[in-house]
Amino acid sequence: MNVLPKVFYEQPTLELARSLLGCELVKETTEGTASGYIVETEAYIGPVDRAAHSYNYKRTKRTQVMFGPAGYAYTYVMHTHCLVNVVSGEEGSPEAVLIRAVEPVEGIDLMYARRGDKKEKDLTNGPGKLTKALGIIRSDYGRPYDTPPLYIKEGFKPARISQGKRIGIENSGDARDFPWRFWVTDNKFVSR
């Protein structure tokens, strides 16, 4: 199955955000298994990043998992959508990588059942869309990414990776200009 080991997540956050591209995010549920290749990510480095929930080491019930070891799921709800992140950074340094988009691989019929009558490219081309399609929910918070039902395994090596500003963080001072968004160049499932 080639599930990524815990040590994979111990690389610096900006490197991890790139390394996750092409990896396969998998969620097993009672309805079946759905998965997708990660094609877009955003890095959040809490101690110095005004766009991060954990900016300046802010510790709340919601951000608690980010203070632990790398390789765990950080889920939260924003505008009624569940979003999923990969905790990164060293213990005590609250950092994470948001998974923004995936390219459907397994369980595509299940994704359509969950998302409704959409064009294929619209199934998973955004952080709230992909969690709904894959069945990732708020209670996946704190799950390790090396054990079912939520895990990441080897996928493909992107031919080219693009980098730019993150999306939807206009009110975060100079952090809005950090080029911490990464995507598989020309992949049609990238959010925009």
C-alpha positions in Angstrom: 0.0 0.0 0.0 3.1 2.3 0.5 1.6 4.5 3.2 3.9 7.4 4.0 5.9 6.9 7.3 5.8 9.3 10.1 9.3 10.5 9.3 8.0 11.9 5.9 6.1 14.6 7.8 9.1 15.8 9.8 10.5 17.8 6.9 10.3 21.7 7.2 6.7 22.9 6.5 7.5 24.6 3.1 9.2 21.5 1.9 6.4 19.3 3.1 3.8 21.5 1.3 5.7 20.7 -2.0 6.4 17.0 -1.1 2.7 16.3 -0.5 1.9 17.2 -4.1 1.3 14.0 -6.0 0.7 11.9 -2.9 -2.6 10.1 -2.5 -5.0 11.2 0.3 -7.3 8.3 1.2 -10.4 8.1 3.4 -12.2 4.8 4.3 -15.8 5.0 5.4 -18.7 2.6 5.8 -19.9 3.8 2.4 -16.6 2.9 0.8 -13.2 4.2 0.1 -12.5 7.5 -1.8 -9.1 9.0 -2.6 -7.3 11.6 -4.6 -3.9 12.8 -5.6 -3.0 16.0 -3.8 -2.5 18.7 -6.4 -2.6 21.9 -4.3 -1.4 22.9 -0.9 -0.8 25.9 1.3 1.7 26.2 4.1 0.9 27.9 7.4 3.8 28.6 9.8 2.0 29.7 13.0 4.7 31.4 15.0 5.4 34.0 12.3 2.3 33.8 10.0 -0.7 36.1 10.7 -2.8 34.0 8.4 -2.4 30.9 10.6 -4.9 30.1 13.4 -1.9 29.5 15.6 -0.2 32.8 14.9 2.2 33.9 17.6 1.8 30.5 19.3 -1.9 31.0 19.9 -3.1 27.8 21.6 -6.8 27.0 21.7 -8.9 23.8 21.8 -9.0 24.1 18.0 -5.2 24.6 17.4 -4.1 22.1 20.1 -3.1 19.3 17.6 -0.7 21.7 15.8 1.5 21.9 18.9 2.0 18.1 18.8 4.1 16.0 16.5 3.9 16.2 12.7 1.8 13.9 10.6 -1.6 14.3 12.2 -4.9 15.7 10.8 -6.0 19.2 11.7 -9.6 19.6 10.7 -11.8 22.6 11.3 -15.0 24.1 9.9 -15.0 27.4 8.0 -18.1 28.8 6.3 -19.9 25.4 7.0 -17.2 23.5 5.2 -14.7 21.1 6.9 -11.1 21.8 5.8 -8.2 19.3 6.3 -4.6 20.0 7.1 -1.5 18.0 7.7 0.3 19.1 11.0 3.9 19.9 10.3 6.9 21.5 12.1 8.6 20.4 15.3 6.6 19.7 18.5 5.7 23.0 20.1 5.9 24.9 16.8 2.3 25.1 15.5 2.5 24.7 11.8 0.3 22.9 9.2 -0.2 22.4 5.5 -3.8 22.9 4.1 -4.8 20.5 1.4 -6.6 22.7 -1.1 -7.3 20.3 -4.0 -7.1 16.7 -5.1 -7.4 14.8 -8.4 -9.9 12.0 -7.9 -8.5 8.5 -8.0 -10.7 5.9 -6.2 -14.4 6.0 -5.3 -15.4 8.6 -8.0 -19.0 7.3 -8.0 -19.1 7.8 -4.2 -17.7 11.4 -4.7 -20.6 12.1 -7.1 -23.1 10.7 -4.6 -21.7 13.0 -1.9 -21.3 16.1 -4.0 -24.2 15.9 -6.4 -24.3 16.4 -10.2 -21.0 18.3 -10.8 -18.5 18.5 -13.6 -15.7 16.1 -12.8 -13.2 19.0 -12.3 -15.5 20.6 -9.7 -15.7 17.5 -7.5 -12.5 18.2 -5.6 -11.1 21.5 -6.8 -11.3 23.3 -3.4 -10.6 22.6 0.2 -14.3 22.2 1.2 -15.2 20.3 -1.9 -12.5 17.6 -1.5 -13.4 16.9 2.2 -17.0 16.4 1.3 -16.1 14.2 -1.7 -13.7 12.1 0.3 -15.9 11.9 3.4 -13.4 13.7 5.7 -15.2 15.2 8.6 -14.5 17.4 11.7 -14.1 14.3 13.9 -11.1 13.2 11.8 -9.3 15.8 13.9 -6.1 14.4 15.5 -6.0 11.2 13.4 -2.5 10.1 12.4 -1.9 10.0 8.6 -0.2 6.6 8.6 -3.1 4.5 9.8 -6.6 3.9 8.3 -9.3 5.2 8.0 -7.5 8.5 7.0 -4.0 8.1 5.5 -1.6 9.4 2.8 0.3 7.1 0.5 2.8 7.4 -2.3 1.4 8.6 -5.6 3.2 10.3 -8.5 6.0 12.8 -8.9 4.7 16.0 -10.5 6.6 17.1 -13.6 6.4 20.7 -12.6 5.3 22.6 -9.4 4.1 26.2 -9.4 4.2 28.5 -6.4 2.4 31.7 -5.5 0.3 33.6 -2.9 -2.2 31.8 -0.7 -5.9 32.3 -1.3 -8.6 34.0 0.9 -6.4 35.5 3.5 -6.6 39.2 2.6 -6.9 40.4 6.3 -3.5 38.9 7.4 -1.1 41.8 6.9 2.1 41.1 5.1 1.4 37.3 5.4 -1.1 37.6 2.5 1.9 38.1 0.2 3.9 35.0 1.3 4.3 32.7 -1.7 3.3 29.6 0.3 0.8 28.1 -2.0 2.0 25.2 -4.2 0.3 23.3 -7.0 0.9 20.8 -9.7 1.4 23.0 -12.8 -1.5 22.8 -15.3 -3.5 20.2 -13.3 -7.2 20.9 -14.0 -8.2 20.1 -10.4 -6.3 23.1 -8.9 -8.8 25.4 -7.2 -8.1 28.5 -9.3 
